[in-house]
Amino acid sequence: MQDIIQNHDIAYADETTLQVLKEKDRKATTKSYMWLFIGGPPDKRSFVYEYHPTRSRRIATEFFEDYQGYLHADCYRAYVELGKKEGITHVACMALSVKPSITC
């Protein structure tokens, strides 16, 4: 599924917090993250969910390491930095709908 996302010119990414109640060596109150990567042609759309204990930008950077195209995501630094990479255009979701003057 990652290959399908990597080989299409439009991708989407986001992450959200979650609690894992009985994770080894971590308190139940510690934040963890579920990352979502979406892409591929409309007739073969792929969704990749990845659990990670952190929100490290390394996660997005590694996922989109070979990607070329548009990345539709919020203004989290990991996505903004990916948009500075040659071949990737960061399309900031919500930036224009909230306030026309907002940029990442």
N, C-alpha and C positions, 0 to 999 in steps of 0.2 A: 504494500500500500504506500510506503514511503516513496518507492520508485515512481508510482503513478503521480503522486503529488509533485515530486521533483521534476518530472518530465512534462508538466503543463505550465503555461505561462501566468497562471493566476493561483495564488495560494492564500490561505487565511490562517491566522494563529491567535491564540489567546491562552491564558492560564488563570486558574482560580485556586483559592485556598481551600483546604479541607483538613479535617482532623482524622487521624488514624488512632483508634482507641487503644489497641494493644500491639503497637509496633515495637519490635525488639530495640532496646537501648534508647528509646525516646519516650518522653512524657506524653500523655494523652492530650495535653494542652499545647503541644508544639505544633506550629503551622507546617503543613506539607502542601504540595502543589500538584494539581492535575493540569497538564498541558494538553491542548487540543490543536492539531494541525489538520487542515482540510485542503483539498485540491483535487486536481484531475479534471478531465473533460466532463461536461454535464451528464453524459450517459454512463460514466464510470467514476463518479465522485467517491473519494476515499476519505475516511476519517481515522486519524491516528490519535489515540489517547495515550499519554505517557505520565506515569506517576514519578515524581521526584521529591526528595525531601527538602529541596531548596528552590529558589526562584533565580538561580544563577543564569546569567545571560549565555553562558556556555551551552546550555540546553538548546536554545533556539539557534545559536551559531552552528552547533554540530548538526542539527536536523537539516538546516538549510545550507550546509556547506557547499554543495554542488548546484544549488538552485539558481535559475536565471528567470526573471520575470517580475511580476507585480506581487508584492506582499501586503495584503490587507490586514492591518492590525492596529492596535491602539499605540499610544506614544510611549510605551515602556522602552527604556533605553536599549534593550537588546534588539528590538525591532527597528528602532531609529538607526542604530549602528549598522544593522544589516542593510538598510536602505542606502548607506554610504558605500557599500561594496559594489564594485563594477558589475553591472548586469542585473542588479536588484533595484526596483523602485518601490519604496515604502509608501503605501497609500494609507494615510491616517484615518481610520474610521472614527466617527463621531466628532472629529475636530471641526469640521465645517458646520455640522448640524447644531453644535452647541454655541459657537461664537465664530462668525466668519473670519475674525482676525487671528484665531488660534492657529499656531503652527507648532510642530514638534520641536 
